[in-house]
Amino acid sequence: MGFCGECGSYLAPDLQGTFCPECGEPVPGAAPSAAPPAAPSTRHVTFASSPGVDAARSSREEAEKRAESARMHADASQQEAANAIAQYEAQQRAQVEAQAARDSEVRSAAAETERRAIDAQREEAARRREDAERQAQDARDRAEAMRLSAQTAISDYEAQQRAAVERENARRQQELESQRQQHLQVAQAARERREEAERQAQEKLARAERLRTEAQAAQEELKKQEAKRAAKERQREEARRLREETARREENRRRAEEEASTKNCPTCSKECKSTAKFCMGCGFNFAKSDEDEVARNMEAARQRQMQAREREQQQRNHASLMANQAAAAYQPSW
């Protein structure tokens, strides 16, 4: 609908009614309310106008005039705004075109400057390439000269090395020959020393064999003498034992003859019958005492035999040790 002519409020297009909702003034251009259906012409009635109706009509007409004036003012303002916008757009287009022209000129100048710089760089690169090619050619020439010089130097050095190697080989050959002669002399001397050592070893071996034979003979003789001495010792021991046994038996016989009727207990010294087997005082076993005496005598004889065997073994070990020492004293040095 536009704006209210009295208060300037915005009136939506879908607003229903003919008065402003803010100030209550009539809205210009609003659709008039539907008139009641007209009565038939035959029954047309005309009412006289009243002062209130005239005032309302005058007020409405005044409001319509103000609304029309406001609409015209709004249209003029809208036209001015459209003109200002068009002028602003024209100014902006002019500025954009001027800026585009300036940018184009700047780009053209920059492109020209860049082209000139590229041309200068190309010319500088061509000059440098020519200088590099000239320097490379000079370097190739110098390298070729150095290669030829190095090849000549290498040839001379190889010749010198071959000569030095030949001299070194000749010197080493002489040294090897001298060392071979020395080794032959040393080997000959070693062979002579070995032969002398073998001869001495054979002599020492023969001497050691002779000493071993003598030691074995001495050991056998010592064994025989020891056996004879042991036999004599056993005979003496047996004779002494027999004498002691005979004397003891004789003493027992004599004592038995003296004490034929009674005998004293060796434990409590009580006098008992000669035929009694046990003591009446302490219960001593006379038969067991005799058996113990016999057992003690047998144990003493066994101990004497063991001592004799030990002495014989010691003498045999001593003779074997002397024989081994004699054999080791003449052992060959190789």
C-alpha positions in Angstrom: 0.0 0.0 0.0 2.8 2.4 0.7 3.1 4.8 3.7 0.6 6.6 5.9 0.3 10.3 4.8 -0.2 11.5 8.4 2.4 9.6 10.4 4.5 8.0 7.7 4.0 4.4 9.0 4.6 1.6 6.6 1.4 0.0 5.3 1.7 -3.5 4.2 0.1 -4.5 0.9 -2.0 -7.1 2.6 -3.3 -4.6 5.2 -7.1 -4.9 5.4 -9.1 -1.7 6.1 -9.0 1.9 5.1 -7.5 3.5 8.2 -3.9 3.7 9.5 -3.4 1.2 12.4 -1.0 3.7 14.1 -2.8 7.1 13.9 -6.3 6.2 12.7 -6.2 8.4 9.6 -7.8 7.2 6.4 -5.5 5.4 4.1 -5.4 7.0 0.7 -6.2 4.6 -2.2 -7.7 2.0 0.1 -10.5 0.1 -1.3 -13.8 1.4 -0.1 -16.0 -0.8 1.9 -18.6 -2.6 0.1 -21.7 -0.6 -0.3 -25.0 -2.2 0.7 -27.0 -3.4 -2.2 -29.1 -0.6 -3.8 -32.7 -0.6 -3.2 -35.1 -0.7 -6.1 -35.5 2.6 -7.8 -39.0 2.7 -6.9 -38.1 2.7 -3.2 -35.0 5.1 -3.4 -34.7 7.3 -0.3 -32.4 10.3 -0.1 -31.3 11.4 3.4 -30.2 15.0 4.1 -26.5 15.5 5.0 -25.6 16.2 8.6 -22.8 18.4 10.0 -20.9 15.3 11.3 -20.9 13.7 7.9 -19.6 16.8 6.3 -16.9 17.1 8.8 -15.9 13.5 8.2 -16.0 14.0 4.5 -13.8 17.2 4.8 -11.4 15.4 7.1 -11.2 12.5 4.6 -10.6 14.8 1.7 -7.9 16.6 3.6 -6.3 13.3 4.5 -6.5 12.2 0.9 -4.8 15.4 -0.1 -2.0 14.9 2.5 -1.6 11.3 1.4 -1.4 12.4 -2.2 1.2 15.0 -1.3 3.1 12.4 0.7 2.9 9.9 -2.2 4.1 12.6 -4.6 6.9 13.5 -2.2 7.8 9.8 -1.8 7.8 9.4 -5.6 10.0 12.4 -6.0 12.4 11.1 -3.2 12.4 7.7 -4.9 13.2 9.3 -8.2 15.9 11.4 -6.6 17.3 8.2 -5.0 17.2 6.4 -8.3 18.9 9.3 -10.0 21.5 9.4 -7.3 22.1 5.7 -7.5 22.4 5.9 -11.3 24.8 8.8 -11.0 26.8 6.9 -8.3 26.8 3.8 -10.6 28.0 6.0 -13.5 30.7 7.4 -11.3 31.7 4.0 -10.1 31.8 2.7 -13.7 33.9 5.7 -14.7 36.2 5.1 -11.8 36.4 1.3 -12.6 37.1 2.0 -16.2 39.7 4.6 -15.3 41.3 2.2 -12.8 41.1 -0.6 -15.5 42.8 1.8 -18.0 45.5 2.7 -15.4 45.9 -1.0 -14.5 46.2 -1.9 -18.2 48.8 0.9 -18.6 50.7 -0.4 -15.6 50.5 -4.0 -16.8 51.6 -2.9 -20.2 54.5 -0.9 -18.6 55.3 -3.9 -16.4 55.1 -6.3 -19.3 57.4 -4.0 -21.3 59.8 -3.7 -18.4 59.7 -7.5 -17.9 60.2 -8.1 -21.6 63.1 -5.7 -21.6 64.5 -7.5 -18.5 64.0 -10.9 -20.2 65.7 -9.6 -23.3 68.5 -8.3 -21.1 68.7 -11.6 -19.2 68.6 -13.5 -22.5 71.4 -11.4 -23.8 73.3 -11.8 -20.5 72.7 -15.6 -20.7 73.9 -15.7 -24.3 77.0 -13.7 -23.3 77.6 -16.0 -20.3 77.0 -19.0 -22.4 79.6 -17.8 -24.9 82.0 -17.1 -22.0 81.3 -20.5 -20.5 81.8 -22.2 -23.9 85.0 -20.3 -24.3 86.1 -21.2 -20.7 85.0 -24.8 -21.3 87.1 -24.9 -24.5 90.0 -23.4 -22.6 89.5 -26.0 -19.8 89.3 -28.8 -22.4 92.5 -27.6 -23.9 94.2 -27.4 -20.5 92.8 -30.8 -19.5 94.1 -32.3 -22.7 97.5 -30.7 -22.1 97.4 -32.0 -18.5 96.3 -35.4 -19.7 99.2 -35.6 -22.1 101.5 -34.3 -19.4 100.1 -36.8 -16.8 100.3 -39.6 -19.4 104.0 -38.7 -19.9 104.6 -38.5 -16.2 102.8 -41.8 -15.6 104.9 -43.4 -18.3 108.0 -42.1 -16.7 106.8 -43.1 -13.2 105.9 -46.6 -14.4 109.4 -46.9 -16.0 111.0 -45.7 -12.8 108.8 -48.1 -10.8 109.6 -51.0 -13.1 113.3 -50.2 -12.7 112.9 -49.9 -8.9 111.0 -53.2 -8.8 113.6 -54.9 -10.8 116.4 -53.6 -8.5 114.3 -54.6 -5.5 113.7 -58.0 -7.0 117.4 -58.4 -7.7 118.3 -57.3 -4.1 115.7 -59.6 -2.6 117.0 -62.5 -4.8 120.4 -61.8 -3.5 119.1 -61.7 0.1 117.1 -64.8 -0.4 120.2 -66.6 -1.8 122.2 -65.4 1.1 119.5 -66.5 3.5 119.3 -69.8 1.8 123.0 -70.3 2.2 122.8 -69.3 5.8 119.9 -71.6 6.3 121.8 -74.4 4.7 124.7 -73.8 7.0 122.4 -73.6 10.0 120.6 -76.8 8.8 124.0 -78.5 8.4 125.1 -77.4 11.9 121.7 -78.5 13.2 122.1 -81.9 11.5 125.5 -82.3 13.0 124.2 -81.3 16.4 121.3 -83.7 16.0 123.6 -86.6 15.0 125.9 -85.8 18.0 122.9 -85.6 20.2 121.6 -88.9 18.8 125.0 -90.5 19.4 125.1 -89.1 23.0 121.5 -90.2 23.5 122.4 -93.7 22.3 125.3 -93.8 24.7 123.1 -92.5 27.5 120.4 -94.9 26.6 122.9 -97.8 26.7 124.3 -96.5 30.0 120.8 -96.2 31.3 119.9 -99.6 30.1 123.0 -101.0 31.8 122.2 -99.1 35.0 118.6 -100.3 34.8 119.8 -103.9 34.4 122.2 -103.5 37.3 119.4 -101.9 39.3 117.1 -104.8 38.5 119.8 -107.2 39.4 120.4 -105.3 42.6 116.7 -105.2 43.3 116.4 -109.0 42.7 119.4 -109.6 44.9 117.9 -107.3 47.5 114.6 -109.1 47.2 116.5 -112.4 47.7 118.4 -111.1 50.7 115.2 -109.6 52.1 113.5 -112.9 51.6 116.3 -114.7 53.3 116.4 -112.1 56.1 112.6 -112.3 56.4 112.8 -116.1 56.5 115.5 -115.9 59.1 113.4 -113.4 61.0 110.4 -115.6 60.8 112.4 -118.5 61.9 113.8 -116.5 64.8 110.4 -115.3 65.7 108.9 -118.7 65.4 111.8 -120.2 67.5 111.4 -117.4 70.1 107.6 -118.0 70.1 108.1 -121.7 70.4 110.6 -121.1 73.2 108.2 -118.8 74.9 105.3 -121.2 74.4 107.4 -124.1 75.7 108.4 -122.0 78.7 104.8 -120.9 79.3 103.6 -124.5 78.9 106.3 -125.7 81.2 105.4 -122.9 83.7 101.7 -123.8 83.4 102.5 -127.5 83.8 104.6 -126.7 86.8 102.0 -124.4 88.2 99.4 -127.0 87.5 101.4 -129.7 89.2 101.8 -127.3 92.2 98.2 -126.4 92.2 96.7 -129.6 91.0 93.9 -129.5 93.4 92.9 -125.8 93.4 93.2 -122.7 91.3 92.7 -119.0 92.1 90.3 -116.8 90.1 92.2 -114.1 88.2 89.4 -111.7 88.9 88.5 -112.0 92.6 91.4 -114.3 93.7 89.0 -116.8 95.2 90.3 -120.3 95.5 88.4 -122.7 93.2 88.7 -126.3 92.2 91.0 -127.1 89.4 88.2 -128.8 87.4 85.8 -125.8 87.9 84.8 -124.0 84.7 83.3 -120.9 86.5 84.4 -119.0 89.7 82.1 -119.5 92.6 82.7 -115.9 93.8 82.4 -113.8 90.7 81.3 -116.2 88.0 84.6 -115.9 85.9 84.7 -118.3 82.9 88.0 -120.2 83.2 87.5 -122.0 79.8 86.8 -118.7 78.1 90.0 -117.2 79.7 92.0 -120.0 78.2 90.4 -119.4 74.8 91.1 -115.7 75.0 94.7 -116.4 75.8 95.0 -118.6 72.8 93.3 -115.9 70.6 95.6 -113.2 72.0 98.6 -115.4 71.1 97.3 -115.9 67.6 96.6 -112.2 67.1 100.1 -111.3 68.3 101.6 -113.8 65.8 99.4 -112.3 63.0 100.5 -108.8 63.9 104.2 -109.9 63.8 103.7 -111.4 60.3 102.0 -108.2 59.0 104.9 -106.1 60.4 107.4 -108.4 58.6 105.4 -108.0 55.3 105.3 -104.2 55.7 109.1 -104.1 56.2 109.6 -106.3 53.2 107.3 -104.1 51.0 109.1 -100.9 52.2 112.5 -102.4 51.3 111.1 -103.4 47.9 109.7 -99.9 47.3 113.0 -98.3 48.3 114.9 -100.5 45.8 112.4 -99.7 43.0 112.8 -95.9 43.7 116.5 -96.1 43.5 116.3 -98.0 40.2 113.9 -95.3 38.8 116.2 -92.5 39.9 119.2 -94.1 38.3 117.2 -94.5 35.0 116.0 -90.9 35.1 119.5 -89.6 35.7 120.6 -91.0 32.4 117.5 -90.2 30.4 118.3 -89.0 26.8 117.8 -85.2 26.3 115.8 -85.3 23.1 
